[in-house]
Amino acid sequence: MKNRRFYREAPNPTIAVEGYIYIFYAPEANRVKIGRALHWRTRLAQIQSFSPIHLKCIYLETIIPENGNTALKREQEIQERFNQYRLWGEWFQVEGELAEFLKPYILGRAKVRELCEE
């Protein structure tokens, strides 16, 4: 758990950030996209450009490549954990254990959500 830190941007310019794990929420559809990107804001804009539903970033995790920790590995861990709610690709229905996990982020009670807001 030591390498799972939350930051708006890289915590220190001298620390190499491998990327970010993000969860973008589509409230109108009650669905989320769980993915990874080096530049999460750019990725959100790309996805939003072809989505008819407004998306918002509710979860952001900075991945610092230490001790074999990679963005791909972490993304796969999270997606596998919630695989039973997968709709297609990286899109998941918010229900069950996934809904419980996301509840503080969706409701704005978790500090991490603030990191996603501009």
N, C-alpha and C positions, 0 to 999 in steps of 0.2 A: 504494500500500500504506500510505501514511502515515495514512490515516483509518481503518484497520482496527485498532481497539484492543479489548482484552478487559478488561472490568470486571465486578465483581459488580453494581454499581449505577452510576449516572452518576458519572463520575470527579470531577466538580466541579459543584456545584449551579448554577453560573453557565453551564455548557455545556449547550446544548440538545441532548438526545438524541432522535433521530428514532424510534428503536426498536431492536430486537434481532433478529438472525438467530439462530435456534435450530435445533438438531438434537436431536430426542427419539428415543431408541432403545428399541425393543421387543425385548429379548434373546431371548425365547421364540420369536419369529417371525423374528428376524434381519432386521428392517425398521427404517427410520427415517422420521421426518417432518421435512422441511426446510421451515421457514416463517419468518414474521416476526411480531412483536407489539410493542406498546408496553410491555406488562406481561407478560413471559414466564412468570412464576410463575402468574399467573392463567390464561394460555393452557394451560399444562401441566395445571393442575387441571381446566379445561374438557374437554380431550381425554381425560384420565384418567377422568373421570366416565362416559364412554360407551365406554371401551375395556376389554375383558375381560382384556387383557394389561398387566402393569405397564410403565410407561414411565419412562425416566429421561433427564434432560438431560445430554448428553455434550459439547455444543458451544454456545458462546454468543459472539456477536460484537456489540459495541456499534456502532451506526451514528450518527455525528455528521454532520449535514448540511453538509458543506463541499465546495466544488468540484463541485457536481452529484451528490454521493454521496447516494443515498437507500436506504432499507430495501428498497423494492420492486425497485429496480435490482439491488442486491446479491443479493437472494433469487433473482431471475431468472437472474443469472449462475451461481450455484451450482447451481440446478435444471437449467439448460441443460447445464452441464458434465457432470452425471451423468444426463442424460435417458435414456440407454439402459437404466438400471436402474429407471426409473420404473414403478411398478405401476399407480397411479391417483392423480389429484390431486397431493398433495404427499408421497405415500408412495413409498419406494424400497426395493428389495431390496438388502441389503448384500452385494455381491460385486464382483469385478473391481477397477477403479480406485477405486470408492467405498469398498470394503472397505480398500484400502491407505491411502486418505486418512483414514479413520476409526479405523484400527487403534490409533494412540497414544491416542486419546480413549476408545475402548472399553476398552482395557487399563489406563487410568488413568495413562499415562505423560506425558500432556500436562497442563501446568499449567492450561489452560483448563477442564478438567473440574472442577477444584476450585471454579470460579466458580459452577457449577450446584448444588453441594451446599449444603444448608441448614446 
